[in-house]
Amino acid sequence: MKAAELRQMSADERTKALAEQRKKLLDLRCSASLGEDVNTAELKNVRKDIARLMTVMSESAAQGGKA
């Protein structure tokens, strides 16, 4: 996910995407703790996607909820 794509999403879509990414991260962490093979690069990418989503959401809130 790129920040430009996230900025074009509505607030509801961003909230839903954030929930999905957090669930994905939880699933990956659980798999890793059970000793299953986990793509560590995917863990990194999911964490970065969550950070991007949260950044765009906070920018939006700081601008008064626009876009």
N, C-alpha and C positions, 0 to 999 in steps of 0.2 A: 504494500500500500504506500502510495506516495502522498505527501502532505497536500499537494495540489488536488488530488482526488478527494481527500478527506474534507477539504474546505468546500468542495462543491456539494457534499452530502448535506442532508437536513440534520437538524439536531437529533431527531428520533433515530435516524439511520446510524448516526455516529454512536449513540447510546447502545443501540442493538449490536453494532460491530464491536464495541468495547466489551460487552458481555460475552460475545462469541469468542473473542480473543482471550479473555480471562479464563473461560472454560477450556479452551484449547491448551493454554499454559498449564492449567491444573491437571489435565489429562496427561500431558507430556511429563510433568513432574511425578505424577503417580506411577506412570510406566517406568520411569527411571529408578524410582525407589524400589520397585518390585524386581529390578535387575534385568528388565527387558532392554533390548537394544534401542537406543533413542538417538535420533539425529540431533547432536548438540547445536548444530548451526540453526536448526529449526527453533530450538529454545531461544536462542539469541534473537532471531528474527521476530518471533512472537513478542518477546519483551520490548523490542524496539517499536513494533507496531502499536503496542499498548501505550508506550510513551508518546508516540506521534499523535495518537487519538486524544490522549489527555491534554497534550499541548494545544492542539487545534481547538479543543473544547474550552480550554481556559482562555485562549485568545478570543474566541467568540463571546465568552461571558464578559471579558474585559471591554469589548466593543459594544456592549449593551444588547447582546443576543442577536446581532445581525448575522445573517448567513451562517 
